[in-house]
Structures are given as C-alpha cells and as structure tokens.
Amino acid sequence: MITPEQAASNGAALLDECDPGWWREDVGCAINLQTLDMSSGCRCVLGQRNFGSFLVGWEKLNIKMGDEDKYGFVVVSLLSFSDEDVYYRALTKAWRQEILMRRAAVSP
C-alpha cells in the first residue's frame, strides 16, 4: 500500500496540473487547514475546493477506478476500520504538509 505522504504528494501534483493555485490562501474556496479532514467528503481537499464534494472533484479530475489510493483523496484498500482511521489521520497530516510547503515557498 502507498504511504500517506506519497499519496498526498501524487494528489497534490495532479491538482497542480488541473487546479493551479489550489493550495493558496488567497483564492476562492481556499483550503482551511483547521477543518481539513481527508475522511470527510466535504472537508477533504476536493470538498473544500471549487468541486464542492469529493465525488464531483473525483469525476472532474478524471481519476480512474483503481487509482483512488494513488492520489490520496480516499482510502479504498482492505483496511480494518481502526487502521483506516489511523491512515486517514496520517493522510490529513500529509496533505497539510503539502499545502504548508507550497504556501511557505511563496511567502514573502
């Protein structure tokens, strides 16, 4: 299984191509790091962006069935419920780091 860090990195690269500036604080539908929760379809990266929900974002990004884990937007592997919860927390942390890294790179 792919690590949360690699999955978030892959997803961030995909968003860089399809939704430039997705990580910025000064854009409409900016991602709120305080409420970011990758286990929530509305508070995840796609839910907080212009997509409005995970499912709409997934369709617009044209993510193929079987690639869900690769981009760090959802976990579909055969994890137990408790392992899935741990993974989603790690995935949320990894996405925060991706966003903070991009924001720090452009800060004055």
DOMI-726353 format. One record per atom (N, C-alpha, C, CB): residue number from 1; atom name; z, y, x. Coordinates in nm, 2 decimals, padded with zeros to 4 digits. Glycine has a CB too. Layout:
<rs>
(NUM; 'CA'; (Z; Y; X))
...
</rs>
This chain:
<rs>
(1; 'N'; (00.00; -00.12; 00.08))
(1; 'CA'; (00.00; 00.00; 00.00))
(1; 'C'; (00.00; 00.12; 00.09))
(1; 'CB'; (00.12; 00.00; -00.10))
(2; 'N'; (-00.07; 00.23; 00.05))
(2; 'CA'; (-00.08; 00.35; 00.12))
(2; 'C'; (00.05; 00.43; 00.11))
(2; 'CB'; (-00.19; 00.44; 00.06))
(3; 'N'; (00.09; 00.50; 00.22))
(3; 'CA'; (00.21; 00.57; 00.22))
(3; 'C'; (00.20; 00.70; 00.13))
(3; 'CB'; (00.25; 00.61; 00.37))
(4; 'N'; (00.31; 00.75; 00.08))
(4; 'CA'; (00.30; 00.87; 00.00))
(4; 'C'; (00.24; 00.99; 00.08))
(4; 'CB'; (00.45; 00.91; -00.05))
(5; 'N'; (00.28; 00.99; 00.21))
(5; 'CA'; (00.22; 01.10; 00.29))
(5; 'C'; (00.07; 01.10; 00.30))
(5; 'CB'; (00.29; 01.10; 00.43))
(6; 'N'; (00.02; 00.98; 00.33))
(6; 'CA'; (-00.13; 00.96; 00.34))
(6; 'C'; (-00.20; 00.99; 00.20))
(6; 'CB'; (-00.16; 00.82; 00.39))
(7; 'N'; (-00.13; 00.94; 00.10))
(7; 'CA'; (-00.19; 00.96; -00.04))
(7; 'C'; (-00.20; 01.11; -00.07))
(7; 'CB'; (-00.11; 00.88; -00.14))
(8; 'N'; (-00.09; 01.18; -00.04))
(8; 'CA'; (-00.09; 01.32; -00.07))
(8; 'C'; (-00.19; 01.40; 00.02))
(8; 'CB'; (00.05; 01.38; -00.05))
(9; 'N'; (-00.20; 01.36; 00.14))
(9; 'CA'; (-00.30; 01.42; 00.23))
(9; 'C'; (-00.44; 01.39; 00.18))
(9; 'CB'; (-00.29; 01.36; 00.37))
(10; 'N'; (-00.47; 01.27; 00.13))
(10; 'CA'; (-00.60; 01.24; 00.07))
(10; 'C'; (-00.63; 01.32; -00.05))
(10; 'CB'; (-00.61; 01.09; 00.04))
(11; 'N'; (-00.53; 01.33; -00.14))
(11; 'CA'; (-00.54; 01.41; -00.26))
(11; 'C'; (-00.56; 01.56; -00.23))
(11; 'CB'; (-00.42; 01.39; -00.35))
(12; 'N'; (-00.49; 01.61; -00.14))
(12; 'CA'; (-00.50; 01.75; -00.10))
(12; 'C'; (-00.64; 01.78; -00.05))
(12; 'CB'; (-00.39; 01.79; 00.00))
(13; 'N'; (-00.69; 01.69; 00.04))
(13; 'CA'; (-00.83; 01.71; 00.09))
(13; 'C'; (-00.93; 01.71; -00.02))
(13; 'CB'; (-00.86; 01.60; 00.19))
(14; 'N'; (-00.91; 01.62; -00.12))
(14; 'CA'; (-01.00; 01.62; -00.24))
(14; 'C'; (-00.99; 01.75; -00.32))
(14; 'CB'; (-00.97; 01.50; -00.33))
(15; 'N'; (-00.87; 01.80; -00.34))
(15; 'CA'; (-00.86; 01.93; -00.41))
(15; 'C'; (-00.91; 02.04; -00.33))
(15; 'CB'; (-00.71; 01.95; -00.44))
(16; 'N'; (-00.90; 02.04; -00.19))
(16; 'CA'; (-00.96; 02.14; -00.11))
(16; 'C'; (-01.11; 02.15; -00.13))
(16; 'CB'; (-00.93; 02.11; 00.04))
(17; 'N'; (-01.18; 02.04; -00.16))
(17; 'CA'; (-01.32; 02.04; -00.19))
(17; 'C'; (-01.35; 02.08; -00.33))
(17; 'CB'; (-01.37; 01.90; -00.16))
(18; 'N'; (-01.27; 02.03; -00.42))
(18; 'CA'; (-01.31; 02.05; -00.57))
(18; 'C'; (-01.24; 02.17; -00.63))
(18; 'CB'; (-01.27; 01.93; -00.64))
(19; 'N'; (-01.13; 02.22; -00.57))
(19; 'CA'; (-01.05; 02.33; -00.63))
(19; 'C'; (-01.00; 02.41; -00.52))
(19; 'CB'; (-00.93; 02.27; -00.72))
(20; 'N'; (-01.08; 02.48; -00.45))
(20; 'CA'; (-01.04; 02.56; -00.33))
(20; 'C'; (-00.93; 02.66; -00.37))
(20; 'CB'; (-01.16; 02.64; -00.27))
(21; 'N'; (-00.83; 02.66; -00.28))
(21; 'CA'; (-00.72; 02.75; -00.30))
(21; 'C'; (-00.61; 02.70; -00.40))
(21; 'CB'; (-00.76; 02.88; -00.35))
(22; 'N'; (-00.62; 02.57; -00.44))
(22; 'CA'; (-00.53; 02.51; -00.54))
(22; 'C'; (-00.39; 02.53; -00.50))
(22; 'CB'; (-00.57; 02.37; -00.55))
(23; 'N'; (-00.36; 02.54; -00.38))
(23; 'CA'; (-00.22; 02.54; -00.32))
(23; 'C'; (-00.16; 02.68; -00.32))
(23; 'CB'; (-00.22; 02.48; -00.18))
(24; 'N'; (-00.24; 02.78; -00.34))
(24; 'CA'; (-00.19; 02.92; -00.32))
(24; 'C'; (-00.09; 02.96; -00.43))
(24; 'CB'; (-00.31; 03.02; -00.33))
(25; 'N'; (00.00; 03.05; -00.39))
(25; 'CA'; (00.09; 03.10; -00.49))
(25; 'C'; (00.04; 03.21; -00.58))
(25; 'CB'; (00.22; 03.15; -00.42))
(26; 'N'; (-00.07; 03.28; -00.53))
(26; 'CA'; (-00.12; 03.39; -00.60))
(26; 'C'; (-00.25; 03.36; -00.69))
(26; 'CB'; (-00.16; 03.50; -00.50))
(27; 'N'; (-00.26; 03.24; -00.73))
(27; 'CA'; (-00.37; 03.20; -00.82))
(27; 'C'; (-00.32; 03.17; -00.96))
(27; 'CB'; (-00.45; 03.08; -00.76))
(28; 'N'; (-00.41; 03.18; -01.05))
(28; 'CA'; (-00.37; 03.14; -01.19))
(28; 'C'; (-00.33; 02.99; -01.19))
(28; 'CB'; (-00.48; 03.17; -01.29))
(29; 'N'; (-00.24; 02.95; -01.27))
(29; 'CA'; (-00.19; 02.81; -01.27))
(29; 'C'; (-00.14; 02.77; -01.13))
(29; 'CB'; (-00.30; 02.72; -01.32))
(30; 'N'; (-00.07; 02.85; -01.06))
(30; 'CA'; (-00.02; 02.82; -00.93))
(30; 'C'; (00.08; 02.70; -00.95))
(30; 'CB'; (00.05; 02.94; -00.86))
(31; 'N'; (00.09; 02.62; -00.85))
(31; 'CA'; (00.19; 02.51; -00.85))
(31; 'C'; (00.33; 02.56; -00.82))
(31; 'CB'; (00.14; 02.40; -00.75))
(32; 'N'; (00.42; 02.53; -00.91))
(32; 'CA'; (00.56; 02.57; -00.89))
(32; 'C'; (00.63; 02.45; -00.82))
(32; 'CB'; (00.62; 02.60; -01.03))
(33; 'N'; (00.67; 02.47; -00.70))
(33; 'CA'; (00.73; 02.37; -00.62))
(33; 'C'; (00.87; 02.33; -00.68))
(33; 'CB'; (00.74; 02.41; -00.48))
(34; 'N'; (00.93; 02.42; -00.75))
(34; 'CA'; (01.06; 02.39; -00.81))
(34; 'C'; (01.05; 02.28; -00.92))
(34; 'CB'; (01.13; 02.51; -00.86))
(35; 'N'; (00.94; 02.29; -00.99))
(35; 'CA'; (00.93; 02.19; -01.10))
(35; 'C'; (00.83; 02.08; -01.07))
(35; 'CB'; (00.88; 02.27; -01.23))
(36; 'N'; (00.77; 02.08; -00.95))
(36; 'CA'; (00.67; 01.98; -00.92))
(36; 'C'; (00.74; 01.84; -00.93))
(36; 'CB'; (00.62; 02.00; -00.78))
(37; 'N'; (00.67; 01.75; -01.00))
(37; 'CA'; (00.72; 01.61; -01.02))
(37; 'C'; (00.60; 01.52; -01.04))
(37; 'CB'; (00.82; 01.60; -01.15))
(38; 'N'; (00.57; 01.45; -00.94))
(38; 'CA'; (00.45; 01.37; -00.95))
(38; 'C'; (00.46; 01.25; -01.05))
(38; 'CB'; (00.42; 01.31; -00.81))
(39; 'N'; (00.57; 01.23; -01.10))
(39; 'CA'; (00.59; 01.12; -01.20))
(39; 'C'; (00.56; 01.17; -01.34))
(39; 'CB'; (00.72; 01.06; -01.20))
(40; 'N'; (00.54; 01.31; -01.36))
(40; 'CA'; (00.52; 01.37; -01.49))
(40; 'C'; (00.37; 01.42; -01.50))
(40; 'CB'; (00.61; 01.49; -01.50))
(41; 'N'; (00.30; 01.38; -01.60))
(41; 'CA'; (00.17; 01.42; -01.62))
(41; 'C'; (00.14; 01.57; -01.64))
(41; 'CB'; (00.11; 01.35; -01.74))
(42; 'N'; (00.25; 01.64; -01.68))
(42; 'CA'; (00.24; 01.78; -01.70))
(42; 'C'; (00.29; 01.86; -01.58))
(42; 'CB'; (00.31; 01.82; -01.82))
(43; 'N'; (00.39; 01.80; -01.50))
(43; 'CA'; (00.45; 01.88; -01.39))
(43; 'C'; (00.39; 01.83; -01.25))
(43; 'CB'; (00.60; 01.86; -01.39))
(44; 'N'; (00.30; 01.74; -01.26))
(44; 'CA'; (00.24; 01.70; -01.13))
(44; 'C'; (00.14; 01.80; -01.08))
(44; 'CB'; (00.17; 01.56; -01.15))
(45; 'N'; (00.08; 01.78; -00.97))
(45; 'CA'; (-00.02; 01.88; -00.91))
(45; 'C'; (-00.13; 01.90; -01.01))
(45; 'CB'; (-00.08; 01.83; -00.78))
(46; 'N'; (-00.19; 01.80; -01.07))
(46; 'CA'; (-00.30; 01.82; -01.16))
(46; 'C'; (-00.26; 01.88; -01.29))
(46; 'CB'; (-00.37; 01.69; -01.19))
(47; 'N'; (-00.14; 01.85; -01.34))
(47; 'CA'; (-00.09; 01.91; -01.46))
(47; 'C'; (-00.06; 02.05; -01.45))
(47; 'CB'; (00.04; 01.83; -01.50))
(48; 'N'; (-00.02; 02.10; -01.33))
(48; 'CA'; (00.01; 02.24; -01.31))
(48; 'C'; (-00.11; 02.33; -01.28))
(48; 'CB'; (00.12; 02.25; -01.20))
(49; 'N'; (-00.21; 02.26; -01.24))
(49; 'CA'; (-00.33; 02.34; -01.20))
(49; 'C'; (-00.42; 02.37; -01.33))
(49; 'CB'; (-00.42; 02.26; -01.10))
(50; 'N'; (-00.53; 02.42; -01.31))
(50; 'CA'; (-00.62; 02.45; -01.43))
(50; 'C'; (-00.65; 02.34; -01.52))
(50; 'CB'; (-00.75; 02.51; -01.38))
(51; 'N'; (-00.63; 02.22; -01.47))
(51; 'CA'; (-00.66; 02.10; -01.55))
(51; 'C'; (-00.58; 02.08; -01.68))
(51; 'CB'; (-00.65; 01.98; -01.46))
(52; 'N'; (-00.45; 02.12; -01.67))
(52; 'CA'; (-00.36; 02.12; -01.79))
(52; 'C'; (-00.29; 01.98; -01.80))
(52; 'CB'; (-00.44; 02.14; -01.91))
(53; 'N'; (-00.35; 01.88; -01.76))
(53; 'CA'; (-00.28; 01.75; -01.76))
(53; 'C'; (-00.34; 01.66; -01.65))
(53; 'CB'; (-00.29; 01.68; -01.90))
(54; 'N'; (-00.26; 01.56; -01.62))
(54; 'CA'; (-00.31; 01.46; -01.52))
(54; 'C'; (-00.44; 01.40; -01.56))
(54; 'CB'; (-00.21; 01.35; -01.50))
(55; 'N'; (-00.45; 01.35; -01.69))
(55; 'CA'; (-00.57; 01.28; -01.73))
(55; 'C'; (-00.70; 01.37; -01.72))
(55; 'CB'; (-00.56; 01.23; -01.87))
(56; 'N'; (-00.69; 01.49; -01.77))
(56; 'CA'; (-00.80; 01.59; -01.76))
(56; 'C'; (-00.84; 01.61; -01.62))
(56; 'CB'; (-00.77; 01.72; -01.83))
(57; 'N'; (-00.74; 01.63; -01.53))
(57; 'CA'; (-00.77; 01.66; -01.39))
(57; 'C'; (-00.84; 01.53; -01.32))
(57; 'CB'; (-00.65; 01.69; -01.31))
(58; 'N'; (-00.79; 01.42; -01.36))
(58; 'CA'; (-00.84; 01.29; -01.30))
(58; 'C'; (-00.99; 01.28; -01.34))
(58; 'CB'; (-00.76; 01.17; -01.35))
(59; 'N'; (-01.02; 01.31; -01.46))
(59; 'CA'; (-01.16; 01.30; -01.51))
(59; 'C'; (-01.25; 01.40; -01.44))
(59; 'CB'; (-01.17; 01.32; -01.66))
(60; 'N'; (-01.20; 01.53; -01.43))
(60; 'CA'; (-01.28; 01.63; -01.37))
(60; 'C'; (-01.30; 01.61; -01.22))
(60; 'CB'; (-01.21; 01.77; -01.39))
(61; 'N'; (-01.20; 01.55; -01.15))
(61; 'CA'; (-01.22; 01.51; -01.01))
(61; 'C'; (-01.30; 01.39; -00.99))
(61; 'CB'; (-01.08; 01.50; -00.95))
(62; 'N'; (-01.33; 01.32; -01.10))
(62; 'CA'; (-01.42; 01.20; -01.09))
(62; 'C'; (-01.36; 01.09; -01.01))
(62; 'CB'; (-01.56; 01.24; -01.04))
(63; 'N'; (-01.23; 01.07; -01.02))
(63; 'CA'; (-01.16; 00.97; -00.95))
(63; 'C'; (-01.19; 00.83; -01.02))
(63; 'CB'; (-01.00; 00.99; -00.94))
(64; 'N'; (-01.23; 00.74; -00.94))
(64; 'CA'; (-01.28; 00.61; -00.99))
(64; 'C'; (-01.16; 00.52; -01.01))
(64; 'CB'; (-01.38; 00.55; -00.90))
(65; 'N'; (-01.17; 00.43; -01.11))
(65; 'CA'; (-01.07; 00.33; -01.14))
(65; 'C'; (-01.05; 00.25; -01.01))
(65; 'CB'; (-01.11; 00.24; -01.26))
(66; 'N'; (-00.93; 00.23; -00.97))
(66; 'CA'; (-00.90; 00.15; -00.84))
(66; 'C'; (-00.87; 00.25; -00.73))
(66; 'CB'; (-01.02; 00.07; -00.81))
(67; 'N'; (-00.90; 00.38; -00.74))
(67; 'CA'; (-00.87; 00.47; -00.63))
(67; 'C'; (-00.75; 00.56; -00.67))
(67; 'CB'; (-01.00; 00.56; -00.61))
(68; 'N'; (-00.68; 00.53; -00.77))
(68; 'CA'; (-00.57; 00.61; -00.82))
(68; 'C'; (-00.46; 00.63; -00.71))
(68; 'CB'; (-00.51; 00.55; -00.94))
(69; 'N'; (-00.42; 00.52; -00.65))
(69; 'CA'; (-00.32; 00.53; -00.54))
(69; 'C'; (-00.37; 00.61; -00.42))
(69; 'CB'; (-00.28; 00.39; -00.50))
(70; 'N'; (-00.50; 00.60; -00.39))
(70; 'CA'; (-00.55; 00.66; -00.27))
(70; 'C'; (-00.53; 00.81; -00.26))
(70; 'CB'; (-00.70; 00.63; -00.26))
(71; 'N'; (-00.53; 00.88; -00.38))
(71; 'CA'; (-00.52; 01.02; -00.38))
(71; 'C'; (-00.39; 01.08; -00.41))
(71; 'CB'; (-00.62; 01.08; -00.47))
(72; 'N'; (-00.29; 00.99; -00.44))
(72; 'CA'; (-00.15; 01.04; -00.46))
(72; 'C'; (-00.13; 01.11; -00.59))
(72; 'CB'; (-00.11; 01.12; -00.35))
(73; 'N'; (-00.21; 01.09; -00.69))
(73; 'CA'; (-00.19; 01.15; -00.82))
(73; 'C'; (-00.11; 01.07; -00.91))
(73; 'CB'; (-00.32; 01.19; -00.88))
(74; 'N'; (-00.12; 00.93; -00.89))
(74; 'CA'; (-00.05; 00.84; -00.98))
(74; 'C'; (-00.03; 00.71; -00.90))
(74; 'CB'; (-00.13; 00.81; -01.11))
(75; 'N'; (00.07; 00.64; -00.94))
(75; 'CA'; (00.10; 00.51; -00.88))
(75; 'C'; (00.07; 00.40; -00.98))
(75; 'CB'; (00.25; 00.50; -00.83))
(76; 'N'; (-00.02; 00.31; -00.94))
(76; 'CA'; (-00.06; 00.20; -01.03))
(76; 'C'; (-00.03; 00.06; -00.97))
(76; 'CB'; (-00.20; 00.21; -01.08))
(77; 'N'; (00.02; 00.06; -00.85))
(77; 'CA'; (00.05; -00.06; -00.78))
(77; 'C'; (00.15; -00.14; -00.85))
(77; 'CB'; (00.09; -00.04; -00.64))
(78; 'N'; (00.16; -00.27; -00.82))
(78; 'CA'; (00.26; -00.35; -00.88))
(78; 'C'; (00.40; -00.34; -00.82))
(78; 'CB'; (00.21; -00.50; -00.87))
(79; 'N'; (00.46; -00.22; -00.85))
(79; 'CA'; (00.59; -00.19; -00.80))
(79; 'C'; (00.69; -00.22; -00.92))
(79; 'CB'; (00.60; -00.05; -00.75))
(80; 'N'; (00.81; -00.26; -00.88))
(80; 'CA'; (00.91; -00.26; -00.98))
(80; 'C'; (00.95; -00.12; -01.03))
(80; 'CB'; (01.04; -00.34; -00.93))
(81; 'N'; (01.01; -00.11; -01.14))
(81; 'CA'; (01.05; 00.02; -01.19))
(81; 'C'; (01.13; 00.10; -01.09))
(81; 'CB'; (01.12; 00.01; -01.32))
(82; 'N'; (01.23; 00.04; -01.03))
(82; 'CA'; (01.31; 00.12; -00.93))
(82; 'C'; (01.23; 00.16; -00.81))
(82; 'CB'; (01.43; 00.03; -00.89))
(83; 'N'; (01.14; 00.07; -00.76))
(83; 'CA'; (01.06; 00.10; -00.65))
(83; 'C'; (00.96; 00.21; -00.68))
(83; 'CB'; (00.98; -00.02; -00.60))
(84; 'N'; (00.91; 00.21; -00.81))
(84; 'CA'; (00.81; 00.31; -00.85))
(84; 'C'; (00.88; 00.45; -00.85))
(84; 'CB'; (00.76; 00.28; -00.99))
(85; 'N'; (01.01; 00.45; -00.90))
(85; 'CA'; (01.08; 00.58; -00.90))
(85; 'C'; (01.10; 00.63; -00.76))
(85; 'CB'; (01.22; 00.56; -00.97))
(86; 'N'; (01.14; 00.55; -00.66))
(86; 'CA'; (01.16; 00.59; -00.52))
(86; 'C'; (01.02; 00.64; -00.47))
(86; 'CB'; (01.21; 00.47; -00.44))
(87; 'N'; (00.91; 00.57; -00.50))
(87; 'CA'; (00.78; 00.61; -00.45))
(87; 'C'; (00.74; 00.74; -00.50))
(87; 'CB'; (00.68; 00.50; -00.48))
(88; 'N'; (00.76; 00.77; -00.63))
(88; 'CA'; (00.73; 00.89; -00.69))
(88; 'C'; (00.81; 01.01; -00.63))
(88; 'CB'; (00.75; 00.89; -00.84))
(89; 'N'; (00.93; 00.99; -00.60))
(89; 'CA'; (01.01; 01.09; -00.53))
(89; 'C'; (00.96; 01.12; -00.40))
(89; 'CB'; (01.16; 01.05; -00.52))
(90; 'N'; (00.92; 01.02; -00.32))
(90; 'CA'; (00.86; 01.04; -00.19))
(90; 'C'; (00.72; 01.10; -00.20))
(90; 'CB'; (00.85; 00.90; -00.12))
(91; 'N'; (00.65; 01.07; -00.31))
(91; 'CA'; (00.52; 01.13; -00.33))
(91; 'C'; (00.53; 01.28; -00.36))
(91; 'CB'; (00.44; 01.06; -00.44))
(92; 'N'; (00.63; 01.31; -00.44))
(92; 'CA'; (00.65; 01.45; -00.48))
(92; 'C'; (00.69; 01.53; -00.35))
(92; 'CB'; (00.77; 01.47; -00.58))
(93; 'N'; (00.77; 01.47; -00.27))
(93; 'CA'; (00.81; 01.54; -00.14))
(93; 'C'; (00.69; 01.55; -00.05))
(93; 'CB'; (00.92; 01.45; -00.07))
(94; 'N'; (00.60; 01.45; -00.04))
(94; 'CA'; (00.48; 01.46; 00.04))
(94; 'C'; (00.39; 01.57; -00.01))
(94; 'CB'; (00.41; 01.33; 00.04))
(95; 'N'; (00.37; 01.58; -00.14))
(95; 'CA'; (00.29; 01.69; -00.20))
(95; 'C'; (00.35; 01.83; -00.17))
(95; 'CB'; (00.27; 01.67; -00.35))
(96; 'N'; (00.48; 01.84; -00.18))
(96; 'CA'; (00.55; 01.97; -00.15))
(96; 'C'; (00.51; 02.01; 00.00))
(96; 'CB'; (00.70; 01.96; -00.17))
(97; 'N'; (00.52; 01.91; 00.09))
(97; 'CA'; (00.49; 01.94; 00.23))
(97; 'C'; (00.35; 01.98; 00.25))
(97; 'CB'; (00.52; 01.81; 00.31))
(98; 'N'; (00.25; 01.91; 00.18))
(98; 'CA'; (00.11; 01.95; 00.19))
(98; 'C'; (00.09; 02.10; 00.14))
(98; 'CB'; (00.02; 01.86; 00.10))
(99; 'N'; (00.16; 02.13; 00.03))
(99; 'CA'; (00.14; 02.27; -00.02))
(99; 'C'; (00.21; 02.37; 00.07))
(99; 'CB'; (00.20; 02.27; -00.16))
(100; 'N'; (00.33; 02.34; 00.12))
(100; 'CA'; (00.40; 02.43; 00.21))
(100; 'C'; (00.33; 02.45; 00.34))
(100; 'CB'; (00.54; 02.38; 00.23))
(101; 'N'; (00.27; 02.35; 00.39))
(101; 'CA'; (00.19; 02.36; 00.51))
(101; 'C'; (00.07; 02.45; 00.50))
(101; 'CB'; (00.14; 02.22; 00.56))
(102; 'N'; (00.00; 02.44; 00.38))
(102; 'CA'; (-00.11; 02.53; 00.36))
(102; 'C'; (-00.07; 02.67; 00.34))
(102; 'CB'; (-00.19; 02.48; 00.24))
(103; 'N'; (00.04; 02.69; 00.26))
(103; 'CA'; (00.09; 02.82; 00.24))
(103; 'C'; (00.14; 02.89; 00.37))
(103; 'CB'; (00.21; 02.82; 00.13))
(104; 'N'; (00.20; 02.81; 00.45))
(104; 'CA'; (00.25; 02.87; 00.58))
(104; 'C'; (00.14; 02.91; 00.67))
(104; 'CB'; (00.34; 02.77; 00.65))
(105; 'N'; (00.03; 02.84; 00.66))
(105; 'CA'; (-00.09; 02.87; 00.75))
(105; 'C'; (-00.15; 03.00; 00.72))
(105; 'CB'; (-00.19; 02.76; 00.74))
(106; 'N'; (-00.13; 03.05; 00.60))
(106; 'CA'; (-00.19; 03.18; 00.56))
(106; 'C'; (-00.09; 03.29; 00.55))
(106; 'CB'; (-00.27; 03.17; 00.44))
(107; 'N'; (00.04; 03.26; 00.57))
(107; 'CA'; (00.14; 03.36; 00.55))
(107; 'C'; (00.13; 03.46; 00.67))
(107; 'CB'; (00.28; 03.30; 00.55))
(108; 'N'; (00.16; 03.59; 00.64))
(108; 'CA'; (00.15; 03.69; 00.74))
(108; 'C'; (00.26; 03.68; 00.85))
(108; 'CB'; (00.16; 03.83; 00.68))
</rs>
